[in-house]
Structures are given as C-alpha cells and as structure tokens.
Amino acid sequence: MHDQNNIIQKFSEHLFWDVDKSLIDPIQNSKYIVNSVMQYGFFKDWKLLNTLYTLDTIVEIAANNKSLDKKSASFLALISNTSTSIFLCYTTKQSIPRHWNF
C-alpha cells in the first residue's frame, strides 16, 4: 500500500488539484483515479496508472464511465483487444444533445 501511495504522488498535479493527494486511497478511490487520468492525464500518467492497476481493471472502470471521451475509450479498446461497444460512452446517448459538438 505504501508503494501505491508513492505512485499517487507521481501523477501530474492538475489531475488531483481539488484534493490532497496524500489522502487518496488507490483502492477506495480507483474510479476517481482512473477517470481523472483517462480524461485529463498525460502519457506519463497513463504509464503510472498502468503500474497501479491491471489493464482489465482500468478497462472495467472506464467502461462504466458515461462521460469518458471516445478517444480514450477507443484507445482502451485497442490496447485491451475489446469492443468499443462495452463502453457506456459509446452506447449511452444524451436525451438532449449538446449544441456544440467538441
């Protein structure tokens, strides 16, 4: 567990700007960590995430995130050899689409 907390401290500062990194528990806060890194992390953060969790765990958490961007979902689908159809961001549509398509 001490090793995992050291890994948390190595993530980019902007990922966890709203919380004290020393209070993040890698087991209890796994969804928060995975979602933050997949949405806003750099490649170095991805590599750290991959040392913290298995690829299967990362895919499982990310697949249940409706707000995950499609690029991240496609990346995970490609490297894990899974279908993009398991990701909620691909299968769940907003009832009221956004005006601007970013």
N, CA and C atoms as a LAMMPS dump frame, in Angstrom:
ITEM: TIMESTEP
0
ITEM: NUMBER OF ATOMS
306
ITEM: BOX BOUNDS ff ff ff
-5.0000000000000000e+02 5.0000000000000000e+02
-5.0000000000000000e+02 5.0000000000000000e+02
-5.0000000000000000e+02 5.0000000000000000e+02
ITEM: ATOMS id mol type element x y z
1 1 1 N 0.825 -1.191 0
2 1 2 C 0 0 0
3 1 3 C 0.868 1.253 0
4 2 1 N 1.976 1.219 0.724
5 2 2 C 2.879 2.372 0.768
6 2 3 C 3.421 2.669 -0.617
7 3 1 N 3.712 1.624 -1.376
8 3 2 C 4.193 1.781 -2.758
9 3 3 C 3.136 2.448 -3.634
10 4 1 N 1.88 2.067 -3.44
11 4 2 C 0.798 2.649 -4.23
12 4 3 C 0.636 4.133 -3.924
13 5 1 N 0.799 4.532 -2.678
14 5 2 C 0.698 5.947 -2.325
15 5 3 C 1.834 6.751 -2.948
16 6 1 N 3.004 6.141 -3.081
17 6 2 C 4.113 6.813 -3.765
18 6 3 C 3.782 7.039 -5.232
19 7 1 N 3.113 6.092 -5.848
20 7 2 C 2.712 6.24 -7.249
21 7 3 C 1.71 7.382 -7.385
22 8 1 N 0.767 7.48 -6.464
23 8 2 C -0.231 8.56 -6.495
24 8 3 C 0.471 9.922 -6.483
25 9 1 N 1.513 10.051 -5.704
26 9 2 C 2.231 11.324 -5.598
27 9 3 C 2.934 11.702 -6.9
28 10 1 N 3.206 10.728 -7.754
29 10 2 C 3.924 10.984 -9.01
30 10 3 C 3.017 11.452 -10.152
31 11 1 N 1.7 11.324 -9.986
32 11 2 C 0.784 11.781 -11.029
33 11 3 C 0.887 13.288 -11.196
34 12 1 N 0.543 13.779 -12.381
35 12 2 C 0.56 15.21 -12.669
36 12 3 C -0.326 15.958 -11.673
37 13 1 N 0.129 17.136 -11.291
38 13 2 C -0.571 17.937 -10.276
39 13 3 C -1.997 18.289 -10.695
40 14 1 N -2.223 18.564 -11.976
41 14 2 C -3.54 19.025 -12.408
42 14 3 C -4.627 17.95 -12.303
43 15 1 N -4.247 16.687 -12.198
44 15 2 C -5.238 15.618 -12.134
45 15 3 C -6.029 15.634 -10.831
46 16 1 N -5.354 15.97 -9.761
47 16 2 C -5.982 15.916 -8.442
48 16 3 C -5.855 17.255 -7.733
49 17 1 N -6.091 18.324 -8.469
50 17 2 C -5.952 19.675 -7.946
51 17 3 C -6.951 19.969 -6.828
52 18 1 N -8.068 19.257 -6.829
53 18 2 C -9.142 19.552 -5.895
54 18 3 C -9.083 18.761 -4.592
55 19 1 N -8.115 17.872 -4.463
56 19 2 C -7.987 17.065 -3.247
57 19 3 C -6.521 16.985 -2.826
58 20 1 N -6.308 16.593 -1.601
59 20 2 C -4.962 16.351 -1.103
60 20 3 C -4.538 14.96 -1.57
61 21 1 N -3.503 14.904 -2.391
62 21 2 C -3.06 13.612 -2.949
63 21 3 C -2.743 12.586 -1.875
64 22 1 N -2.246 13.044 -0.749
65 22 2 C -1.869 12.093 0.305
66 22 3 C -3.08 11.392 0.916
67 23 1 N -4.279 11.925 0.685
68 23 2 C -5.489 11.315 1.234
69 23 3 C -6.194 10.388 0.24
70 24 1 N -5.677 10.3 -0.975
71 24 2 C -6.299 9.435 -1.982
72 24 3 C -5.909 7.991 -1.713
73 25 1 N -6.912 7.156 -1.574
74 25 2 C -6.692 5.728 -1.363
75 25 3 C -6.827 5.016 -2.707
76 26 1 N -5.774 4.358 -3.18
77 26 2 C -5.807 3.716 -4.507
78 26 3 C -6.887 2.646 -4.658
79 27 1 N -7.324 2.05 -3.56
80 27 2 C -8.348 1.011 -3.649
81 27 3 C -9.743 1.626 -3.596
82 28 1 N -9.999 2.465 -2.601
83 28 2 C -11.32 3.074 -2.456
84 28 3 C -11.608 4.121 -3.529
85 29 1 N -10.6 4.786 -4.027
86 29 2 C -10.78 5.866 -4.999
87 29 3 C -10.343 5.478 -6.405
88 30 1 N -10.403 4.199 -6.724
89 30 2 C -9.923 3.732 -8.027
90 30 3 C -10.701 4.352 -9.188
91 31 1 N -12.018 4.506 -9.049
92 31 2 C -12.814 5.111 -10.131
93 31 3 C -12.376 6.549 -10.371
94 32 1 N -12.189 7.281 -9.303
95 32 2 C -11.77 8.681 -9.396
96 32 3 C -10.413 8.785 -10.087
97 33 1 N -9.49 7.931 -9.7
98 33 2 C -8.133 7.959 -10.258
99 33 3 C -8.159 7.599 -11.75
100 34 1 N -8.796 6.491 -12.084
101 34 2 C -8.837 6.041 -13.484
102 34 3 C -9.528 7.075 -14.36
103 35 1 N -10.669 7.572 -13.923
104 35 2 C -11.408 8.545 -14.73
105 35 3 C -10.627 9.837 -14.913
106 36 1 N -9.955 10.303 -13.88
107 36 2 C -9.161 11.529 -13.998
108 36 3 C -8.006 11.357 -14.964
109 37 1 N -7.31 10.251 -14.858
110 37 2 C -6.163 10.016 -15.738
111 37 3 C -6.623 9.825 -17.183
112 38 1 N -7.693 9.07 -17.392
113 38 2 C -8.157 8.829 -18.757
114 38 3 C -8.686 10.103 -19.4
115 39 1 N -9.289 10.974 -18.635
116 39 2 C -9.853 12.196 -19.189
117 39 3 C -8.811 13.303 -19.368
118 40 1 N -7.904 13.452 -18.394
119 40 2 C -7.044 14.636 -18.362
120 40 3 C -5.553 14.356 -18.255
121 41 1 N -5.183 13.08 -18.21
122 41 2 C -3.787 12.74 -17.972
123 41 3 C -2.913 12.791 -19.21
124 42 1 N -1.619 12.88 -18.953
125 42 2 C -0.611 12.801 -19.997
126 42 3 C -0.195 11.341 -20.152
127 43 1 N 0.643 11.063 -21.14
128 43 2 C 1.084 9.682 -21.351
129 43 3 C 1.843 9.15 -20.139
130 44 1 N 2.626 9.998 -19.49
131 44 2 C 3.35 9.539 -18.28
132 44 3 C 2.366 9.133 -17.179
133 45 1 N 1.217 9.817 -17.12
134 45 2 C 0.19 9.463 -16.139
135 45 3 C -0.442 8.125 -16.491
136 46 1 N -0.627 7.88 -17.796
137 46 2 C -1.152 6.59 -18.239
138 46 3 C -0.221 5.46 -17.805
139 47 1 N 1.08 5.657 -17.987
140 47 2 C 2.041 4.618 -17.598
141 47 3 C 1.998 4.366 -16.091
142 48 1 N 1.861 5.428 -15.307
143 48 2 C 1.737 5.26 -13.862
144 48 3 C 0.451 4.515 -13.503
145 49 1 N -0.631 4.871 -14.185
146 49 2 C -1.912 4.209 -13.941
147 49 3 C -1.81 2.722 -14.234
148 50 1 N -1.086 2.398 -15.287
149 50 2 C -0.916 1.005 -15.692
150 50 3 C -0.048 0.219 -14.709
151 51 1 N 0.775 0.899 -13.922
152 51 2 C 1.524 0.2 -12.875
153 51 3 C 0.694 0.06 -11.603
154 52 1 N -0.29 0.938 -11.453
155 52 2 C -1.14 0.917 -10.26
156 52 3 C -2.248 -0.121 -10.369
157 53 1 N -2.809 -0.272 -11.562
158 53 2 C -3.918 -1.206 -11.801
159 53 3 C -3.629 -2.057 -13.037
160 54 1 N -4.278 -3.206 -13.103
161 54 2 C -4.141 -4.04 -14.297
162 54 3 C -4.95 -3.416 -15.428
163 55 1 N -4.633 -3.786 -16.642
164 55 2 C -5.357 -3.272 -17.803
165 55 3 C -6.831 -3.665 -17.727
166 56 1 N -7.115 -4.872 -17.277
167 56 2 C -8.509 -5.316 -17.15
168 56 3 C -9.285 -4.447 -16.169
169 57 1 N -8.661 -4.077 -15.071
170 57 2 C -9.302 -3.22 -14.072
171 57 3 C -9.567 -1.834 -14.644
172 58 1 N -8.588 -1.279 -15.345
173 58 2 C -8.743 0.045 -15.954
174 58 3 C -9.883 0.033 -16.961
175 59 1 N -9.944 -0.991 -17.801
176 59 2 C -11 -1.095 -18.81
177 59 3 C -12.36 -1.244 -18.134
178 60 1 N -12.437 -2.06 -17.107
179 60 2 C -13.707 -2.271 -16.401
180 60 3 C -14.233 -0.965 -15.796
181 61 1 N -13.352 -0.208 -15.171
182 61 2 C -13.752 1.067 -14.572
183 61 3 C -14.138 2.07 -15.652
184 62 1 N -13.311 2.192 -16.674
185 62 2 C -13.563 3.164 -17.743
186 62 3 C -14.814 2.814 -18.547
187 63 1 N -15.09 1.547 -18.708
188 63 2 C -16.262 1.129 -19.489
189 63 3 C -17.562 1.596 -18.843
190 64 1 N -17.564 1.781 -17.547
191 64 2 C -18.766 2.207 -16.83
192 64 3 C -18.856 3.713 -16.647
193 65 1 N -17.964 4.454 -17.276
194 65 2 C -17.971 5.918 -17.181
195 65 3 C -18.673 6.49 -18.412
196 66 1 N -19.891 7.004 -18.214
197 66 2 C -20.67 7.541 -19.332
198 66 3 C -20.039 8.783 -19.942
199 67 1 N -19.252 9.509 -19.161
200 67 2 C -18.684 10.763 -19.66
201 67 3 C -17.267 10.61 -20.216
202 68 1 N -16.784 9.389 -20.305
203 68 2 C -15.46 9.159 -20.882
204 68 3 C -15.463 9.606 -22.334
205 69 1 N -14.398 10.292 -22.74
206 69 2 C -14.358 10.72 -24.141
207 69 3 C -14.088 9.515 -25.04
208 70 1 N -14.561 9.611 -26.268
209 70 2 C -14.489 8.468 -27.181
210 70 3 C -13.065 8.131 -27.605
211 71 1 N -12.165 9.106 -27.594
212 71 2 C -10.759 8.812 -27.92
213 71 3 C -10.148 7.896 -26.872
214 72 1 N -10.427 8.187 -25.605
215 72 2 C -9.899 7.347 -24.519
216 72 3 C -10.495 5.952 -24.588
217 73 1 N -11.795 5.87 -24.863
218 73 2 C -12.443 4.565 -24.982
219 73 3 C -11.864 3.775 -26.151
220 74 1 N -11.632 4.442 -27.257
221 74 2 C -11.048 3.765 -28.423
222 74 3 C -9.638 3.275 -28.125
223 75 1 N -8.865 4.101 -27.426
224 75 2 C -7.504 3.712 -27.031
225 75 3 C -7.55 2.459 -26.162
226 76 1 N -8.413 2.467 -25.151
227 76 2 C -8.508 1.307 -24.263
228 76 3 C -9.003 0.07 -25.001
229 77 1 N -9.968 0.245 -25.889
230 77 2 C -10.477 -0.894 -26.661
231 77 3 C -9.377 -1.5 -27.531
232 78 1 N -8.577 -0.631 -28.125
233 78 2 C -7.497 -1.098 -28.995
234 78 3 C -6.435 -1.874 -28.229
235 79 1 N -5.954 -1.299 -27.125
236 79 2 C -4.852 -1.972 -26.418
237 79 3 C -5.305 -3.176 -25.604
238 80 1 N -6.604 -3.237 -25.279
239 80 2 C -7.095 -4.375 -24.498
240 80 3 C -7.776 -5.419 -25.376
241 81 1 N -7.834 -5.122 -26.684
242 81 2 C -8.459 -6.041 -27.638
243 81 3 C -9.916 -6.34 -27.263
244 82 1 N -10.646 -5.269 -26.912
245 82 2 C -12.065 -5.392 -26.605
246 82 3 C -12.853 -4.523 -27.578
247 83 1 N -14.135 -4.704 -27.583
248 83 2 C -15.005 -3.921 -28.457
249 83 3 C -15.358 -2.585 -27.803
250 84 1 N -15.509 -1.565 -28.608
251 84 2 C -15.926 -0.269 -28.068
252 84 3 C -17.36 -0.332 -27.557
253 85 1 N -18.097 -1.344 -27.927
254 85 2 C -19.498 -1.455 -27.505
255 85 3 C -19.644 -1.713 -26.008
256 86 1 N -18.572 -2.098 -25.322
257 86 2 C -18.671 -2.293 -23.871
258 86 3 C -18.597 -0.969 -23.118
259 87 1 N -18.2 0.1 -23.784
260 87 2 C -18.045 1.402 -23.137
261 87 3 C -19.356 2.172 -23.178
262 88 1 N -19.821 2.608 -22.027
263 88 2 C -21.083 3.335 -21.943
264 88 3 C -21.064 4.639 -22.734
265 89 1 N -19.898 5.227 -22.894
266 89 2 C -19.83 6.478 -23.652
267 89 3 C -20.189 6.26 -25.121
268 90 1 N -20.083 5.035 -25.589
269 90 2 C -20.477 4.713 -26.967
270 90 3 C -21.934 4.272 -27.061
271 91 1 N -22.437 3.649 -26.022
272 91 2 C -23.773 3.063 -26.104
273 91 3 C -24.862 3.918 -25.477
274 92 1 N -24.498 4.892 -24.649
275 92 2 C -25.478 5.743 -23.981
276 92 3 C -25.53 7.091 -24.677
277 93 1 N -26.683 7.472 -25.125
278 93 2 C -26.867 8.755 -25.798
279 93 3 C -27.518 9.74 -24.838
280 94 1 N -27.142 11.007 -24.964
281 94 2 C -27.785 12.042 -24.163
282 94 3 C -29.2 12.255 -24.683
283 95 1 N -30.137 12.504 -23.759
284 95 2 C -31.515 12.738 -24.187
285 95 3 C -31.639 14.093 -24.884
286 96 1 N -30.838 15.051 -24.469
287 96 2 C -30.793 16.357 -25.126
288 96 3 C -29.355 16.568 -25.585
289 97 1 N -29.085 16.446 -26.882
290 97 2 C -27.71 16.613 -27.374
291 97 3 C -27.18 18.01 -27.132
292 98 1 N -25.886 18.125 -26.969
293 98 2 C -25.253 19.425 -26.785
294 98 3 C -25.362 20.223 -28.075
295 99 1 N -25.426 21.533 -27.889
296 99 2 C -25.492 22.416 -29.06
297 99 3 C -24.181 22.386 -29.839
298 100 1 N -23.081 22.509 -29.119
299 100 2 C -21.77 22.488 -29.758
300 100 3 C -21.197 21.09 -29.694
301 101 1 N -20.626 20.65 -30.774
302 101 2 C -20.027 19.323 -30.832
303 101 3 C -18.508 19.469 -30.79
304 102 1 N -17.927 19.323 -29.6
305 102 2 C -16.476 19.471 -29.442
306 102 3 C -15.798 18.145 -29.607
